[in-house]
Amino acid sequence: MAELEQGSVSSQEKGYAADAMTNFNNKEYNACLSALEMLEVLRPSDVKVAHNKIVAQCRAVESSQLPLAEVVKQLEGLAKTAGINLGCGSVGKEDEVEWPLLVYNLAVAKFQQKQYIQAAQLSTKLEHSDKTGPALKKKVYFLNVELSLALRQPEDAIKYTKLLQALIGQNEEDASRLMMLKARSQVLTRQIKALKKELKSVSLPGSHGITCEFVRSNIEYQCKNYRKSIKMLNSGAQVAGNKVFPHYYNNLGCIHQNMKKPNLAVYYFKNALEKLEVGGGNAVGGGGGGVGEASGANHQRVGGGGGGVSEEKDIGTINGIPQAQVMYNISISLLHAKRPHIAFELLLEVVSNYYLDPHVWFHLAECCIQHLQEQRESELGHGEVGGGQARKLVASNPHHNNNNNIGGTMPALTFDFAYVCLKNAESLLPKSENVDSNGFCSSIGCVGNPLTWMEVDHLRLAILTAKAYVALSLGDFILAGNYAATLLELQNLPGGYSMLGHLYCAESLIIQDRLTEAIKHLDPENITDISTSFTDSNTTTTTSSAAANQQQSAANTLAGGHASISDCRSVVQLNLAVGFALREEWEKASSLARPLCRVDGGHNLGVRALILNLYIALRRGDVRTAHLLLLERYPSLKHGQNSGPSF
């Protein structure tokens, strides 16, 4: 512990101080606290005594522990009393000499409060202080690595690990810890090929071994070896027990989401959320690693490979996953499970924490689009019931639900709000590839891993495509056409986005009565690829705080989920038939629409084609053909002419 100043200390005070130091070193924190309380009576205005008492209270048994907020309040009060500048400016020379331990412990407490930026500011003061001793500087560098990882700045973390390499010497505990910090940094930078080989033969003791299993699981996850990833997760969880359950369930959710099992992923994410709520507490010290010793405690927070535990030998605590990040994961899985209204409510809570992340705004817009698509299907006025011989057509005039009275700035499942969200997402995307060496979307206001420039371009494409769709839905056809034209002008455009761009451009031109131009965009034979990514990689990743930066493809949302090339060609062919029908070229329209009556694609494609064929036949005055079309698709009409469809 910090020693009292000599010269003005009585023999009784020296005795109490020596007892406190001995008990603290022996981890008898209650006895240490009793000695410090007696010393405080004799020296009520001594900052060092008050500081040491706070540290002892953090290490004492649970009944004597201070809440974390109270620890921060008391440490800040002591800093003010000692005249320490806690602002962004540099620390004065006297502060550097006298109070480095106080500043360090306050930084650790801020870190545990997840106030990472403030903690980094305090830690920087110590890093650049010439008076910070080697032992404390090593602890500061360890803290800086954790802060860099928490702030999604893996390049900075790697820089600090290099500085630590020269300070740890032959200490095996520190060497194991440093290895895991390097591994977590490499996971964030996605340098996993060499890391996988390095960790294959590594066997670490205690909590380092648990962290290693989580890192290895993360690597297998990124390599799409999902079964092996689950096996390693189970191995780590069996050893660590409930200390890592939030990470365990969260990572299981990420894995099952990528295995295309969104409902099972929701189940695991909810388990992670429940474990966080049950295990969440404000106490520090014996149950939370403490704010540090008066001489500079080892504060460590491991979990960069998707979860981990603290490095204290006698205690172990879970690495805190922000609740909002788990809620974000649940929201993405709910979107994939076609439950956009629930996902929307959760994302509204998430966006208050991660307002700088364009993904969150984009997914809010997706919720609106998906919900209104389903609503539009139910209001379209026709569909089918039954199957086989009992299949029947249900048709009626569609009814419209007007949401124009809800402003776009009010959170609601409307196209107006979707458009606002898409504009926010677009404005948050970087304009230049050289903006940030740490990667894009790497600030604390973002939910996932830093993005590569390719992923930024992918997200930009998705946003532009969604803006075209939303503009069409809002009736702004000229703007929608401009968005679609901009999309089609891009080089190396994936096939799925190209198809959507042509469809949206054609619809815009049709409504502008430019039918000849529109038909040029509707050639089914041009549909040879419907992929929506530049590479074949999945965009969902798991991060150091176990948050999944899951990017659902806009093409999947706008085109109605997973589709085949034949389905997409049928959609384009149907739109082309509509174009010819609007030009009253009935023969061409009929030749295109007639084969589609037998199609049972998504979104009632066969029924849509049937309605179009009936319209064409009736406009041509061919009632017999219309009747045959109905009998061909609905054989039950032959047995009950009075039970036929009503229009």
ABEGO torsion letter per residue (X at the ends): XBBBBBGABBAAAAAAAAAAAAAAAAGBAAAAAAAAAAAAAABAABAAAAAAAAAAAAABBAAABBBAAAAAAAAAAAAAAAGBBABABBBBAAAAAAAAAAAAAAAAAAAAAGBAAAAAAAAAAAAABAABBAAAAAAAAAAAAAAAAAAGBAAAAAAAAAAAAAAAEABAAAAAAAAAAAAAAAAAAGBAAAAAAAAAABBBBEAAAAAAAAAAAAAAAAAGBAAAAAAAAAAAAAAAEAAAAAAAAAAAAAAAAAAGBAAAAAAAAAAAAAAAAAABBABBEAAAGEAEBAAGBBBBBBGAAGEEBBABAABBBBBBBBAAAAAAAAAAAAAAAGBAAAAAAAAAAAAAABAABAAAAAAAAAAAAAAAAAAAAAAAGBEBBEBEAABBBBBBBBBBBBAAABBAABBBBBAAAAAAAAAAAAAABBABAAABAAEBGABAABABBBBBAAAAAAAAAAAAAAAAAAAAAAGBAAAAAAAAAAAAABBGBBAAAAAAAAAAAAAAAAAAGBAAAAAAABBAAABABABABABABBABBBBAAGBBBBBBBAAAAAAGEBBBAAAAAAAAAAAAAAAAAAAGBAAAAAAAAAAAAABBBBGGAAAAAAAAAAAAAAAAGBAAAAAAAAAAABAAAAABAAABBBX
